[in-house]
Amino acid sequence: MDIYDNGATGNQVEGNFIGLDPSGTTAVGPNGKPLGNQGVGVSIAGGATGNSVGGLTGTPGTGAGNVISGNGGGVFVGDVGTSGNVVEGNIIGLDATGTKAADVNGASLGNASDGVAVFYATEITIGGTTSGARNVISNNAVSGTDLAPALTTSWPAITSART
């Protein structure tokens, strides 16, 4: 899913299994082919502002939260002018329970690159200060969260609440 351009504002990506089957537990379809996207599961770029991936949940990956696993990458937020976006309440790189790194066939559920990658975007919030905003980010092939240099002094905020 791509949210792209400076006119892309206020979009909400909520309650999805991105890269997995409808149960949120399998990364391979009945034909033996991977279900995930070759690129990232969700991309916010090109000057998009004020968008959200997930939302406040009682348990990550439920309600407004997404399960984003088995893709080329999890969530990408990037480009100059991309700002004010939020990634919260998601499971990234595991099954829908947030506890399994592989499906019943042994296929990895992790994303092939970063769980969340932020490149040159500003004012990004990953997680939050309440337990309902936390993400579970694990089992991704490169980094859980990758923050590349920003062009301004406004760095992304990664916050955590543990209960």
N, C-alpha and C positions, 0 to 999 in steps of 0.2 A: 504494500500500500504506500503510495507516494502522496504526501501533502507538500505541494511545491508552489512557490511564487509568493511575491509580496502581497498578493490579494488573498492568500490562503490563511484565514484567520478564524479562530473560534471552532475549529473542527475537533470532534471527540471520537477517539477510537476506543471503544469500550466493549467488554464482554465477549471477546473473540478468542478462538484457538487459531493461531497463525502459524502454519507449518506442521500441524498435527491433525489427526483424524478428529471427528466430532466428539469422541470421548476424551480427547486431550491426553491420550496415553500412548499413541502409536505414531511413528514417523514414516512408516512404509505402508503404501497402499496395497490392496489385494493383488495387484498386478506385479508386486515386487519393486515398484519404483518409488523413490522418495516423494513424500508429500510436500516437503518444504520448498520455499522459494530459493532460487539460485542466488538472488540478491538478498538484501535485508528484508526482514519482516515488515518493518515500518520505517519510512524515511520522511523526515521533516527538514526541508531545505529551501534554498532559493529565496530567502527573505520571509518565509512563513513565520507568523507571530501568533502568540496566544492560543496555541493548540495543546491538546492533552492526549496522552497515551495512557489509558487506564483511568483510575480514579480512586477515591477513598473506598476501602473495602473492610469487612470484618476479618477476612483472610485473603492474602494476596492470590490473585488469579480467579477470584470469584466476584460476583456482582459486576461492577464497572471494570474490574481488573481483567487483563488479558493474559493468556499463556502464549508466549512467543518463543518457539523452540524448533530446532531442526531446519533452520534457514541458513543462508550464506552468512548472515549477521542478524543480530536481534533488532535493535533500534539505532538508527543513525540520525543525529541532529547536527546539521552543518550549514556552512556558508555564511559569508558576511551578510549582516542584516537579519539573520534568523535569530529571534530572541523571544523571551517570555514564554517558552514552552515547558510543559511539565510531563514527567514520566513517573507515575506512582501506582502502587497497588498491583503490580504485575509479577508473574513468574516468568523468568527469562532463562532458558537453557535446561529446564527440567520438565517433568510431566505435570499434569493438572493438580496433582496432590502436593507438588513442590518437594517430593522426596525421592523420586527415581530419575537416574541419569540415563537409563536405557529402556527401550520398550521390551515387550515380551519376546521379540525376535532378536534381541541383543543390539539393535541399532541405536546408536547414540542419539539422544534427544537434544544435545547441545548445539548451539549455533556454530558454524564453521569459522567464524571470526569473533569479533567482540560481542558481548552481551549488550552493552550500550556504548556507542562511540559518539563523542562530541568534538567536532572540528570547526573552529572559527565561529561558532555560535556563541551568543552571550545570554546571560540571565536565564539559564536553564536550571530547573529544579528536578533532581532525581531523588525520589523518596520524599520524606517530609519529617516533621517533628512529632507526628502522632503515629501510633501503631497502624492505623488504617491506611497510611500513605506509604508504608514500607514496600519495597520490592524484594523479591528473592531472586538473586542473580548468581547462577552457579553453572559449572560444567560447560562453559563456552571455551572454544579452542584457543583463543588468543588472550583477551583480557575480560574480566567481568565488566569493568568500566574503563574506558580509554578517553582521557581528556587531552586533546591536542592544544597547542598554543592558540590563544585568542588574540585578536587584533586590538583589543582594548583591555583595560584593567578590570573589566567586569567578568569574572570567572564564573563558571557554573557552580551551583551549590549542590553538594551531595550531603543529604542529611539522613539521620537514622534514628529510629525510635525502636527500642527493644522492650518487649513486655514479658 
